[in-house]
Amino acid sequence: MVTALVQLRGALQDARLPLELPSAAGERAGRAEMVDQLEDYVIPRLMTLDAPLLAVVGGSTGAGKSTLVNSLAGRRVTEPGVLRPTTRSPVLVHNPEDAEWFGADRLLHDLERVERPTTDPGALQLVAADSIPVGLAVLDAPDIDSVEEQNRALAAQLLAAADLWLFVTSAARYADQVPWDFLRRAAERSAAVAVVLDRTPTEAIDTVSTHLARMLASRGLKDSPLFTVTEEVVSDDGLLPAESVAEIKGWLDSLAADADARSMVVRQTLEGAVRTLARRTHGVADAAAEQVAAEQRLREDADTAYDDAIARVGEASADGSLLRGEVLARWQEFVGTGELLKSLETRVGWLRDRLVNAIKGKPQQAERVTVAVESGLETLLLEHAEAAAERAEASWQSLAPGQALLADAGEDLGRASRDFRRRAERAVRDWQQGVLEMVRTEGADKRGTARFLAYGVNGLGVALMVVVFAHTGGALVGAEAGVAGGAAVLGQKLLEAVFGDQAVRTLAERARLDLEQRTQELLDAERRRYTDLLDSLAIDSDAPDRLRASARRVDDLRFATAGHGGLHPGQ
């Protein structure tokens, strides 16, 4: 069982719930409480079933908890809070012979052990007192309804580590909601509870105690002992008269003296805690599953936006769209407009000769085509990067967790990155250099030919770029596609004049794939602004199943031991 509970603790610790979903806040708090209870109480208590019974004295502000603890100890061991809220460490009073049980490696391991009064709520003050019987320890906890959140959290942590809750209230406060919220949770997990009705005027004892008893019964706590303490003058030492607390002290002393009774209380509370932890784990598992689903939805939305952008750039850079405007004008200057475009249907050989004559001595025009291509591609890439960012942001803004992530992103994810234009420029120039290198390599054995010399590497390179921009589905767009198609046919004829048909198809395909790869790398880098946010959350898709499996393992062991005297560490 200890092994199963340690595995359950690990599964709970690993089940992060970072996305702001409706269930997240409550389950985060519940998960933290469960981990604390496993570490503070369940696992160490299961390993030390013979340790003294820990009675935690909790209750509302001004109920008289510290005065009661002092009175049970027979001397001032804890300071009553004159001013509210009282900020001090919790105080654990034990018999000197039981000191070994309360080291930092035992219950409440995260609280520093001290032997002096302190205002540090992260410390546990240990007080040895012979008046506390062997086998019993009494812990004075902060107010459960303190205005200080830290006090409330510590009180809840201490009560979750109790074998026995000694709940203190008063005639004026017994119907308050906060204490009953704690008592409801105690009833749900079958914790051992005793209630002390403190500071009650003698004439009101019967009325108030009867009403309180009915309230306890209606909330599943009818078997909880109910003690009453009348309003009494407190001594200079901060103690009530011994007879006022004699019934409570006698009951606690009898528990301490009876090993079987003490063990029964411990097992009742421990088994209830284990049962409740296993049950509540399924709620955390459901919340973890919602986290996984939300994270996948956000990731899919970002992927859809950028996958679509990549596809649109691919289409626009291959369907002739770029062979318009400035690119087309500069290309027409280079190859010689008018006559060549009108002569596409004439003999290929004649067209090649005309191309040579038209292009001779035009290196400057080739450079202008290159610049126009660079500008057109950069504009295309920026346009779709911006569109993808807008679509991804809009989809995330439609979901609460997406809104929270965008707010904490540290940059405007609805726009392309500030350095995107610079990176796009570099990518386009690198692609163009790659195209020229392909031409240079392919024409290694043709550099001395008249046609290669006439066109030049730059001229052949821009011709290849033009062919790529009209290469949809691996087939060249024909003249029927209009002026852009005609421009591409001219480029292809020019390349064929030097390299031949098959080489041109291979070059165009290589250049197209290179452009697609560079486009994908650019837009994938933009996509990562979104996906890196999701990756940083470290949401584990296996967490829900691991939580449920851990809870089932604990339940299986609990049921298996139910007929054999209850929980045992090795079972």
Phi, psi and omega per residue, in radians:
M1 nan -0.689 3.104
V2 -1.039 -0.776 3.125
T3 -1.049 -0.777 -3.134
A4 -1.112 -0.671 -3.141
L5 -1.252 -0.630 3.059
V6 -1.108 -0.706 3.098
Q7 -1.158 -0.659 3.082
L8 -1.100 -0.779 3.089
R9 -1.011 -0.788 3.128
G10 -1.067 -0.730 3.127
A11 -1.121 -0.687 3.107
L12 -1.172 -0.742 3.132
Q13 -1.094 -0.638 -3.101
D14 -1.374 -0.300 -3.068
A15 -1.462 1.410 3.141
R16 -1.334 2.514 -3.138
L17 -2.200 1.144 -2.980
P18 -1.397 -0.413 -3.082
L19 -1.359 2.483 -3.081
E20 -1.437 1.425 3.068
L21 -1.825 2.791 -3.103
P22 -0.937 -0.622 -3.087
S23 -1.482 -0.185 -2.906
A24 -1.168 -0.861 -3.021
A25 -1.039 -0.841 -3.125
G26 -1.132 -0.735 -3.119
E27 -1.266 -0.534 3.043
R28 -1.056 -0.852 3.141
A29 -1.091 -0.749 3.135
G30 -1.118 -0.720 3.124
R31 -1.080 -0.750 3.119
A32 -1.105 -0.728 3.103
E33 -1.069 -0.716 -3.102
M34 -1.167 -0.754 3.099
V35 -1.082 -0.773 3.130
D36 -1.053 -0.764 -3.093
Q37 -1.171 -0.666 3.075
L38 -1.078 -0.750 -3.096
E39 -1.367 -0.662 -3.056
D40 -1.408 -0.539 -2.969
Y41 -2.317 -1.058 -2.904
V42 -1.063 -0.944 -3.080
I43 -1.169 -0.881 3.127
P44 -1.127 -0.612 3.140
R45 -1.197 -0.682 3.110
L46 -1.117 -0.537 3.123
M47 -1.437 -0.255 -3.113
T48 -2.361 1.108 -3.093
L49 -1.124 -0.329 -3.116
D50 -1.563 0.002 -3.137
A51 -1.135 2.755 3.138
P52 -0.987 2.648 3.063
L53 -1.183 2.211 -3.140
L54 -1.755 1.958 3.095
A55 -1.768 1.998 3.130
V56 -1.678 2.179 3.141
V57 -1.628 1.933 -3.122
G58 -2.237 2.921 3.119
G59 2.788 -2.949 -3.036
S60 -1.401 2.900 3.073
T61 -1.058 2.290 3.068
G62 1.332 0.214 -3.112
A63 -1.366 -0.280 3.111
G64 1.682 0.519 -3.101
K65 -1.091 -0.871 -3.068
S66 -1.150 -0.687 3.093
T67 -1.074 -0.700 3.114
L68 -1.121 -0.764 3.140
V69 -1.090 -0.780 3.100
N70 -1.036 -0.722 -3.099
S71 -1.189 -0.645 3.095
L72 -1.180 -0.614 3.137
A73 -1.394 -0.340 3.137
G74 1.430 0.115 3.066
R75 -2.813 2.890 -3.108
R76 -1.284 1.918 3.113
V77 -1.996 -0.286 3.138
T78 -2.503 2.531 -3.040
E79 -1.547 2.097 3.043
P80 -1.082 2.582 -3.117
G81 -1.484 1.906 3.085
V82 -1.351 -0.718 3.106
L83 -1.795 2.523 3.125
R84 -2.007 2.459 -0.098
P85 -1.347 2.581 3.079
T86 -1.499 2.158 3.104
T87 -1.907 1.882 3.113
R88 -2.756 2.961 3.141
S89 -1.344 2.662 3.009
P90 -1.158 2.680 -3.067
V91 -2.103 2.222 3.123
L92 -1.980 2.076 -3.113
V93 -1.828 2.237 -3.051
H94 -2.513 2.854 3.037
N95 -1.259 2.461 -3.127
P96 -0.933 -0.548 -3.114
E97 -1.236 -0.281 -3.110
D98 -1.745 0.167 -3.040
A99 -0.984 -0.628 -3.059
E100 -1.080 -0.398 -3.060
W101 -1.348 -0.197 -2.965
F102 -2.052 0.499 3.039
G103 -1.222 3.004 -3.071
A104 -1.169 -0.297 -3.141
D105 -1.538 0.076 -3.121
R106 -1.873 -2.398 -3.119
L107 -1.064 2.583 3.054
L108 0.926 0.955 -3.014
H109 -1.114 -0.396 -3.065
D110 -1.501 -0.037 3.104
L111 -1.680 2.237 3.114
E112 -1.184 2.362 3.108
R113 -1.476 2.222 3.076
V114 -2.331 2.827 3.138
E115 -2.105 0.407 3.138
R116 -2.417 2.694 3.076
P117 -1.069 2.453 3.141
T118 -2.621 2.737 3.085
T119 -1.666 0.138 -3.110
D120 -1.455 1.957 3.139
P121 -1.244 -0.149 3.086
G122 -1.567 0.161 -3.133
A123 -2.073 2.656 3.070
L124 -2.050 2.000 -3.129
Q125 -1.443 2.123 3.123
L126 -1.707 2.241 3.140
V127 -2.209 2.117 3.093
A128 -1.562 2.298 -3.120
A129 -2.512 2.174 -3.140
D130 -1.133 -0.383 -3.113
S131 -1.250 -0.295 3.063
I132 -1.555 2.166 -3.058
P133 -1.188 2.701 3.040
V134 -1.044 2.400 3.134
G135 1.666 0.028 -3.140
L136 -2.389 2.483 2.997
A137 -2.376 2.484 -3.112
V138 -2.093 2.256 -3.075
L139 -2.077 2.140 3.104
D140 -1.525 2.008 -3.066
A141 -1.785 2.797 3.073
P142 -1.168 2.987 -3.140
D143 -1.167 2.341 3.135
I144 -1.287 -0.312 3.135
D145 -1.999 0.436 -3.139
S146 -1.011 2.592 3.067
V147 -1.274 -0.262 3.088
E148 -1.542 2.074 -3.111
E149 -1.016 -0.673 -3.122
Q150 -1.084 -0.687 3.090
N151 -1.107 -0.759 -3.128
R152 -1.104 -0.762 -3.126
A153 -1.105 -0.715 3.140
L154 -1.169 -0.702 3.113
A155 -1.058 -0.760 3.124
A156 -1.115 -0.707 3.134
Q157 -1.096 -0.745 -3.108
L158 -1.193 -0.708 3.120
L159 -1.143 -0.590 3.108
A160 -1.203 -0.310 3.136
A161 -1.729 0.174 -3.057
A162 -1.569 2.476 2.911
D163 -1.367 -0.583 -3.103
L164 -2.403 2.279 3.036
W165 -1.637 2.115 2.991
L166 -1.808 1.672 -2.970
F167 -1.615 2.114 -3.054
V168 -1.875 2.231 3.053
T169 -2.396 -3.108 -3.089
S170 -2.371 2.936 3.137
A171 -1.031 -0.541 -3.102
A172 -1.446 -0.354 -2.979
R173 -2.106 -0.010 -2.943
Y174 -1.150 -0.361 -3.131
A175 -1.674 0.055 -3.131
D176 -1.060 2.614 -3.044
Q177 -1.235 -0.740 -3.033
V178 -1.007 -0.864 3.119
P179 -1.012 -0.674 -3.110
W180 -1.221 -0.469 3.026
D181 -1.110 -0.736 3.091
F182 -1.159 -0.762 -3.126
L183 -1.149 -0.597 3.087
R184 -1.082 -0.788 3.121
R185 -1.113 -0.643 3.098
A186 -1.094 -0.737 3.128
A187 -1.147 -0.678 -3.117
E188 -1.080 -0.606 -3.129
R189 -1.840 0.315 3.022
S190 1.001 0.564 3.101
A191 -1.190 2.567 3.072
A192 -1.285 2.172 -3.058
V193 -2.316 2.370 2.923
A194 -2.179 2.494 -3.071
V195 -2.032 2.348 3.104
V196 -1.989 2.036 3.040
L197 -1.565 1.794 -2.965
D198 -1.790 2.844 3.018
R199 0.876 0.880 -3.099
T200 -1.937 2.178 3.091
P201 -1.003 2.496 -3.075
T202 -0.948 -0.729 -3.075
E203 -1.219 -0.275 -3.113
A204 -1.795 -0.051 -3.042
I205 -0.965 -0.922 -3.040
D206 -1.094 -0.822 -3.081
T207 -1.105 -0.892 -3.060
V208 -1.198 -0.757 -3.107
S209 -1.141 -0.627 3.101
T210 -1.128 -0.799 3.129
H211 -1.116 -0.738 -3.140
L212 -1.123 -0.688 3.132
A213 -1.088 -0.731 3.105
R214 -1.103 -0.692 3.117
M215 -1.118 -0.715 3.118
L216 -1.112 -0.768 -3.120
A217 -1.113 -0.716 -3.110
S218 -1.216 -0.260 -3.112
R219 -1.936 0.364 3.031
G220 1.439 0.303 -3.091
L221 -2.141 0.583 -3.065
K222 -1.162 -0.396 -3.136
D223 -1.565 0.003 -3.123
S224 -1.335 2.254 3.087
P225 -1.045 2.467 3.112
L226 -2.141 2.055 3.126
F227 -1.916 2.608 3.094
T228 -2.121 2.477 3.099
V229 -2.262 2.074 -3.095
T230 -1.292 2.835 3.084
E231 -1.179 2.098 -3.087
E232 -2.324 2.791 3.045
V233 -1.330 2.272 -3.136
V234 -1.511 2.397 -3.112
S235 -1.234 2.984 3.118
D236 -1.062 -0.431 3.114
D237 -1.505 0.056 3.107
G238 1.388 0.515 -3.084
L239 -2.038 2.585 2.969
L240 -1.451 2.788 3.042
P241 -0.989 2.487 -3.059
A242 -0.999 -0.624 -3.107
E243 -1.186 -0.393 -3.128
S244 -1.208 -0.509 -3.105
V245 -1.983 0.181 -3.059
A246 -1.063 -0.700 -3.099
E247 -1.154 -0.749 -3.135
I248 -1.147 -0.795 -3.110
K249 -1.115 -0.709 3.130
G250 -1.092 -0.729 -3.140
W251 -1.119 -0.778 3.130
L252 -1.145 -0.712 3.138
D253 -1.118 -0.640 -3.139
S254 -1.200 -0.626 3.061
L255 -1.102 -0.795 -3.127
A256 -1.084 -0.610 -3.070
A257 -1.405 -0.352 -3.074
D258 -1.844 1.794 -3.080
A259 -1.047 -0.660 -3.124
D260 -1.181 -0.763 3.139
A261 -1.139 -0.730 3.110
R262 -1.077 -0.774 3.130
S263 -1.104 -0.645 -3.136
M264 -1.119 -0.732 3.117
V265 -1.110 -0.797 -3.130
V266 -1.050 -0.829 -3.092
R267 -1.174 -0.662 3.110
Q268 -1.020 -0.860 -3.115
T269 -1.209 -0.721 -3.095
L270 -1.154 -0.800 3.140
E271 -1.136 -0.671 3.087
G272 -1.111 -0.687 3.122
A273 -1.133 -0.767 -3.138
V274 -1.119 -0.783 3.129
R275 -1.044 -0.779 -3.122
T276 -1.186 -0.683 3.109
L277 -1.066 -0.774 3.128
A278 -1.091 -0.747 -3.141
R279 -1.145 -0.803 -3.103
R280 -1.173 -0.417 3.136
T281 -1.065 -0.570 3.136
H282 -1.154 -0.565 3.057
G283 -1.160 -0.709 3.071
V284 -1.125 -0.665 3.114
A285 -1.099 -0.716 3.096
D286 -1.091 -0.737 3.119
A287 -1.141 -0.669 3.112
A288 -1.138 -0.660 3.100
A289 -1.125 -0.666 3.086
E290 -1.129 -0.640 3.095
Q291 -1.104 -0.779 -3.141
V292 -1.070 -0.793 -3.116
A293 -1.124 -0.727 -3.139
A294 -1.168 -0.719 3.126
E295 -1.097 -0.726 3.121
Q296 -1.131 -0.681 3.123
R297 -1.106 -0.809 3.136
L298 -1.107 -0.722 -3.139
R299 -1.143 -0.743 3.132
E300 -1.111 -0.662 3.119
D301 -1.097 -0.780 3.115
A302 -1.147 -0.755 3.136
D303 -1.080 -0.737 -3.138
T304 -1.056 -0.764 -3.117
A305 -1.090 -0.775 -3.067
Y306 -1.443 -0.552 3.029
D307 -1.102 -0.704 3.115
D308 -1.124 -0.709 3.129
A309 -1.107 -0.740 3.129
I310 -1.083 -0.757 3.142
A311 -1.127 -0.707 -3.110
R312 -1.187 -0.670 3.072
V313 -1.111 -0.721 3.122
G314 -1.063 -0.744 3.127
E315 -1.157 -0.804 -3.072
A316 -1.193 -0.451 -3.134
S317 -1.575 0.073 -3.130
A318 -2.296 -0.101 -3.066
D319 -1.801 0.237 3.123
G320 1.565 -0.056 -3.103
S321 -1.055 -0.608 -3.117
L322 -1.324 -0.272 -3.119
L323 -1.537 0.917 3.090
R324 -2.416 3.023 3.051
G325 0.997 -2.276 -3.019
E326 -1.103 -0.718 -3.136
V327 -1.064 -0.828 -3.131
L328 -1.112 -0.732 -3.126
A329 -1.097 -0.781 -3.140
R330 -1.197 -0.602 3.103
W331 -1.155 -0.736 3.138
Q332 -1.130 -0.623 3.050
E333 -1.084 -0.678 -3.065
F334 -1.226 -0.831 -3.066
V335 -1.531 -0.179 -3.078
G336 1.537 1.916 -3.016
T337 -1.358 -2.900 2.989
G338 1.070 -1.649 -2.991
E339 -0.986 -0.788 -3.085
L340 -1.130 -0.754 3.137
L341 -1.132 -0.556 3.129
K342 -1.367 -0.259 -2.993
S343 -1.820 0.334 -3.058
L344 -1.112 -0.456 -3.080
E345 -1.551 -0.051 -3.121
T346 -1.438 3.138 -3.057
R347 -1.053 2.439 -3.091
V348 -1.077 -0.774 -3.124
G349 -1.020 -0.766 3.111
W350 -1.078 -0.709 -3.123
L351 -1.120 -0.704 3.123
R352 -1.086 -0.752 3.127
D353 -1.095 -0.733 3.121
R354 -1.104 -0.647 3.117
L355 -1.086 -0.767 3.120
V356 -1.010 -0.820 -3.102
N357 -1.164 -0.633 -3.094
A358 -1.256 -0.557 -2.988
I359 -1.625 -0.357 -3.086
K360 -0.877 2.278 3.043
G361 1.274 0.533 -3.120
K362 -2.147 0.744 3.139
P363 -1.060 -0.561 -3.111
Q364 -1.148 -0.719 3.117
Q365 -1.131 -0.609 3.096
A366 -1.072 -0.715 3.121
E367 -1.122 -0.617 3.119
R368 -1.173 -0.624 3.062
V369 -1.107 -0.750 3.132
T370 -1.016 -0.788 3.137
V371 -1.115 -0.725 -3.139
A372 -1.146 -0.720 3.091
V373 -1.076 -0.773 3.133
E374 -1.014 -0.835 -3.130
S375 -1.115 -0.739 -3.119
G376 -1.133 -0.754 3.124
L377 -1.155 -0.735 3.125
E378 -1.052 -0.760 3.126
T379 -1.094 -0.749 3.127
L380 -1.062 -0.817 -3.128
L381 -1.115 -0.784 -3.133
L382 -1.110 -0.740 -3.132
E383 -1.020 -0.791 -3.093
H384 -1.388 -0.469 3.023
A385 -1.143 -0.730 3.102
E386 -1.138 -0.770 -3.120
A387 -1.106 -0.725 3.135
A388 -1.123 -0.749 3.127
A389 -1.072 -0.728 3.133
E390 -1.130 -0.763 -3.126
R391 -1.168 -0.741 3.131
A392 -1.106 -0.765 -3.138
E393 -1.121 -0.745 -3.129
A394 -1.065 -0.696 3.139
S395 -1.201 -0.674 3.105
W396 -1.207 -0.626 -3.139
Q397 -1.153 -0.336 -3.135
S398 -1.377 -0.129 -3.130
L399 -2.136 2.388 -3.114
A400 -0.984 -0.804 3.128
P401 -1.132 -0.571 3.083
G402 -1.156 -0.692 3.102
Q403 -1.054 -0.768 -3.123
A404 -1.128 -0.718 3.135
L405 -1.138 -0.732 3.131
L406 -1.121 -0.675 -3.122
A407 -1.147 -0.531 -3.100
D408 -1.716 0.119 -3.014
A409 -1.229 -0.464 -3.135
G410 1.486 0.005 3.086
E411 -2.722 2.874 3.132
D412 -1.454 1.776 -3.108
L413 -1.396 -0.112 3.097
G414 -1.369 -0.073 3.064
R415 -2.147 2.769 3.056
A416 -1.105 2.752 3.126
S417 -0.975 2.629 -3.131
R418 -1.052 -0.547 -3.104
D419 -1.705 0.232 -3.080
F420 -1.127 -0.756 -3.123
R421 -1.026 -0.751 3.137
R422 -1.114 -0.740 3.128
R423 -1.193 -0.595 3.101
A424 -1.170 -0.737 3.111
E425 -1.022 -0.786 -3.122
R426 -1.123 -0.746 -3.127
A427 -1.095 -0.736 -3.141
V428 -1.150 -0.768 3.130
R429 -1.108 -0.683 3.104
D430 -1.122 -0.672 3.101
W431 -1.113 -0.766 -3.140
Q432 -1.098 -0.708 3.080
Q433 -1.094 -0.655 3.096
G434 -1.112 -0.694 3.111
V435 -1.099 -0.801 3.121
L436 -1.078 -0.651 3.131
E437 -1.167 -0.658 3.068
M438 -1.040 -0.805 -3.138
V439 -1.093 -0.772 -3.111
R440 -1.089 -0.757 -3.135
T441 -1.190 -0.770 -3.123
E442 -1.113 -0.593 -3.089
G443 -1.660 0.352 -3.071
A444 -0.992 -0.683 -3.109
D445 -1.687 0.172 -3.120
K446 -2.106 0.107 -3.009
R447 -1.159 -0.299 3.137
G448 -1.599 -0.104 -3.110
T449 -1.289 2.700 -3.102
A450 -1.080 -0.727 -3.086
R451 -1.184 -0.756 3.131
F452 -1.052 -0.755 3.141
L453 -1.138 -0.627 -3.117
A454 -1.186 -0.769 -3.094
Y455 -1.405 -0.688 -3.092
G456 1.333 2.821 3.137
V457 -1.061 -0.746 -3.126
N458 -1.130 -0.723 3.135
G459 -1.128 -0.781 3.103
L460 -1.158 -0.605 3.122
G461 -1.111 -0.821 -3.136
V462 -1.170 -0.568 3.083
A463 -1.093 -0.701 3.121
L464 -1.157 -0.691 3.082
M465 -1.058 -0.750 -3.138
V466 -1.108 -0.722 3.102
V467 -1.086 -0.748 3.133
V468 -1.022 -0.678 -3.066
F469 -1.255 -0.089 3.081
A470 -2.256 0.580 -3.067
H471 -1.923 1.254 -3.125
T472 -1.483 2.237 3.091
G473 1.089 0.395 3.112
G474 1.457 -0.045 -3.137
A475 -2.038 2.403 -3.126
L476 -1.174 2.331 3.066
V477 -1.181 2.253 -3.063
G478 -1.420 -3.120 -3.091
A479 -1.109 -0.400 -3.129
E480 -1.148 -0.254 3.105
A481 -1.352 -0.003 3.077
G482 1.758 -2.756 -3.070
V483 -1.034 -0.714 -3.132
A484 -1.082 -0.743 3.101
G485 -1.098 -0.696 3.097
G486 -1.097 -0.700 3.111
A487 -1.084 -0.693 3.133
A488 -1.173 -0.657 3.117
V489 -1.090 -0.706 3.096
L490 -1.065 -0.755 3.123
G491 -1.074 -0.740 -3.137
Q492 -1.128 -0.732 3.139
K493 -1.100 -0.678 3.135
L494 -1.089 -0.794 3.140
L495 -1.174 -0.672 3.129
E496 -1.131 -0.515 3.132
A497 -1.090 -0.439 -3.116
V498 -1.799 -0.782 -2.948
F499 -1.857 -0.397 -3.057
G500 1.650 2.831 -2.994
D501 -1.049 -0.924 -3.035
Q502 -1.097 -0.739 3.132
A503 -1.078 -0.665 3.137
V504 -1.132 -0.765 3.123
R505 -1.059 -0.748 3.133
T506 -1.115 -0.795 3.128
L507 -1.063 -0.780 -3.110
A508 -1.093 -0.712 -3.137
E509 -1.164 -0.751 3.112
R510 -1.085 -0.770 -3.133
A511 -1.137 -0.687 3.132
R512 -1.133 -0.810 3.136
L513 -1.089 -0.646 3.114
D514 -1.115 -0.730 3.122
L515 -1.146 -0.722 3.122
E516 -1.083 -0.730 -3.138
Q517 -1.118 -0.766 -3.141
R518 -1.155 -0.648 3.081
T519 -1.092 -0.789 -3.137
Q520 -1.096 -0.744 3.135
E521 -1.076 -0.723 3.130
L522 -1.089 -0.868 -3.055
L523 -1.359 -0.464 3.023
D524 -1.133 -0.618 3.084
A525 -1.122 -0.641 3.074
E526 -1.200 -0.721 3.118
R527 -1.031 -0.654 -3.083
R528 -1.125 -0.348 3.032
R529 -1.037 -0.583 3.085
Y530 -1.472 -0.886 -3.042
T531 -1.202 -0.495 3.087
D532 -1.133 -0.603 3.069
L533 -1.070 -0.744 3.133
L534 -1.208 -0.717 3.128
D535 -1.073 -0.633 -3.105
S536 -1.146 -0.349 3.128
L537 -1.289 -0.374 3.117
A538 0.928 0.779 3.082
I539 -1.328 2.176 -3.072
D540 -1.658 2.037 -3.108
S541 -1.164 -0.343 3.134
D542 -1.542 -0.133 -3.054
A543 -1.011 -0.787 -3.125
P544 -1.021 -0.792 -3.131
D545 -1.149 -0.668 -3.140
R546 -1.156 -0.677 3.109
L547 -1.115 -0.828 -3.102
R548 -1.145 -0.693 3.117
A549 -1.117 -0.701 3.124
S550 -1.130 -0.741 3.135
A551 -1.139 -0.719 3.122
R552 -1.119 -0.655 3.114
R553 -1.087 -0.759 3.110
V554 -1.096 -0.778 3.140
D555 -1.107 -0.728 3.132
D556 -1.039 -0.760 3.129
L557 -1.189 -0.657 -3.141
R558 -1.119 -0.766 3.123
F559 -1.167 -0.656 -3.116
A560 -1.140 -0.539 -3.098
T561 -1.662 -0.074 -3.048
A562 -1.050 -0.596 -3.115
G563 -1.616 0.158 -3.077
H564 -2.223 0.642 3.053
G565 1.527 0.214 3.045
G566 1.572 -2.783 -3.023
L567 -1.175 2.431 3.014
H568 -2.391 2.472 -3.071
P569 -0.953 -0.741 -3.027
G570 -1.508 -0.039 -3.085
Q571 -1.752 nan nan
